[in-house]
Amino acid sequence: YVGGFVIGLQWGVIGVALSYLVVTFLLVYLVFAIPFKLIHYEFNEYLLKLLKIIVINVSLLLVLFFLKILLYQFLHNEIVVFSLSIFIVIALYIFTIVKQEKRIVGFLIHDFIK
């Protein structure tokens, strides 16, 4: 991290942020490789699960972006558009999680009842 900081200083705040990003991406495999080997878990398996989450979140971001544009054409109040957009995206997010991971719902209901 220190090397990334020193290299990034030449380009200011943006350079430091980008150098930290590059260093983090380079070190992420090493950070996860050792614990994953200890518990016999494959890094590729982790990446596939992470990719599913990234795809869901990017799609929800796109839905939010287009929903905001669509709602603002009919409702010119920014607070109402913001509130409706957030409500709809949270509902879609919960629906997506429930659809993808049905066992999570059981855990949530079980913990809520306790």
C-alpha positions in Angstrom: 0.0 0.0 0.0 2.9 2.4 0.7 4.2 1.9 -2.8 0.8 2.7 -4.3 0.6 5.8 -2.1 4.0 7.1 -3.1 3.4 6.4 -6.8 -0.1 8.0 -6.7 1.2 11.2 -5.0 2.6 12.4 -8.3 -1.0 12.8 -9.6 -2.6 14.2 -6.5 -5.7 12.9 -4.8 -7.1 11.1 -7.9 -3.7 9.4 -8.4 -3.6 8.1 -4.8 -7.1 6.8 -5.1 -6.4 5.0 -8.4 -3.1 3.6 -7.1 -4.9 2.2 -4.0 -7.5 0.7 -6.3 -4.9 -1.0 -8.5 -2.9 -2.3 -5.4 -6.1 -3.6 -3.8 -7.0 -5.5 -7.0 -3.5 -7.0 -7.2 -3.6 -8.1 -3.6 -7.1 -9.4 -3.4 -6.1 -12.9 -4.6 -3.4 -13.2 -2.0 -5.6 -12.0 0.8 -8.2 -14.6 0.0 -6.0 -17.5 -1.2 -4.6 -18.5 2.1 -7.8 -18.6 4.1 -9.6 -20.3 1.2 -6.9 -23.0 1.1 -7.3 -23.5 4.9 -11.1 -24.2 4.5 -10.8 -25.9 1.2 -12.8 -23.3 -0.7 -12.0 -22.4 -4.3 -11.3 -18.7 -5.3 -13.2 -19.3 -8.6 -16.3 -20.3 -6.6 -16.1 -17.1 -4.6 -15.8 -15.0 -7.8 -18.9 -16.7 -9.3 -20.9 -15.8 -6.2 -19.5 -12.3 -6.2 -20.3 -11.9 -9.9 -23.9 -12.8 -9.3 -24.2 -10.1 -6.6 -22.5 -7.5 -8.9 -24.8 -8.3 -11.8 -27.9 -7.9 -9.5 -26.7 -4.6 -8.1 -25.7 -3.1 -11.5 -29.1 -4.1 -12.9 -30.8 -2.5 -9.9 -28.7 0.6 -10.5 -29.9 0.7 -14.1 -33.5 0.2 -13.1 -33.1 3.1 -10.6 -31.6 5.4 -13.2 -34.3 4.8 -15.8 -37.1 4.8 -13.2 -36.0 8.2 -12.0 -36.1 9.6 -15.5 -39.5 8.0 -16.2 -41.0 9.2 -12.9 -39.6 12.7 -13.2 -41.5 13.1 -16.6 -44.8 12.6 -14.8 -44.0 13.9 -11.3 -42.0 17.0 -11.1 -41.5 16.9 -7.3 -38.0 15.6 -6.6 -38.8 14.3 -3.1 -41.7 12.2 -4.4 -39.6 10.9 -7.3 -36.7 10.0 -4.9 -39.1 8.4 -2.4 -40.9 6.3 -5.0 -37.6 5.3 -6.7 -36.0 4.1 -3.5 -39.1 2.3 -2.4 -39.4 0.4 -5.7 -35.7 -0.5 -5.9 -35.7 -1.7 -2.3 -38.8 -3.9 -3.1 -37.0 -5.2 -6.2 -33.8 -5.9 -4.2 -35.7 -7.9 -1.6 -37.6 -9.8 -4.3 -34.3 -10.6 -6.1 -32.7 -11.8 -2.9 -35.7 -14.0 -2.0 -35.8 -15.4 -5.5 -32.0 -16.1 -5.6 -31.5 -17.4 -2.1 -34.8 -18.9 -0.8 -33.1 -20.3 2.4 -32.3 -16.7 3.5 -36.0 -16.1 3.9 -36.2 -19.0 6.4 -33.4 -17.6 8.4 -34.8 -14.1 8.5 -38.3 -15.3 9.5 -36.7 -17.6 12.2 -34.6 -14.8 13.6 -37.5 -12.3 13.5 -39.8 -14.6 15.4 -37.2 -15.2 18.2 
